[in-house]
């Protein structure tokens, strides 16, 4: 986990930025990782806040399944489903990425995310589905 707060430059202006990033990397299979970032940028015009969650992978010709959610919880580059059933578990208010229909995309193409729990499911190798088993503090 990485937390960061700093001043950034944009043209001749500066603004404050803060974010937290969480990565999951399977040491036995480094061909993919799950990454979630919560970010806020503060400018004279107000705050721009969002959550970005994605599957970074070395397969699929560079395609990476990603979800972006605005501070008001509206989907930016994804869809919001009322519910999703993943391997017999039902989750509500689920964000899911747009899937590109391509013969090059065979694995790691689907990601499921909720505001409450974070990543709740994703597609692994050759369509194998993974689902959140439990949440531990």
Secondary structure by P-SEA (a helix, b strand, c coil): cccbbbbbbcccbbbbbbbbbbbbbccccccbbbbbbbbbbbcccbbbbbbbbbbbbccccccccbbbbccccccccbbbbcccccccccccbbbbcccccccccccccbbbbbccccccccccccccccccccccc
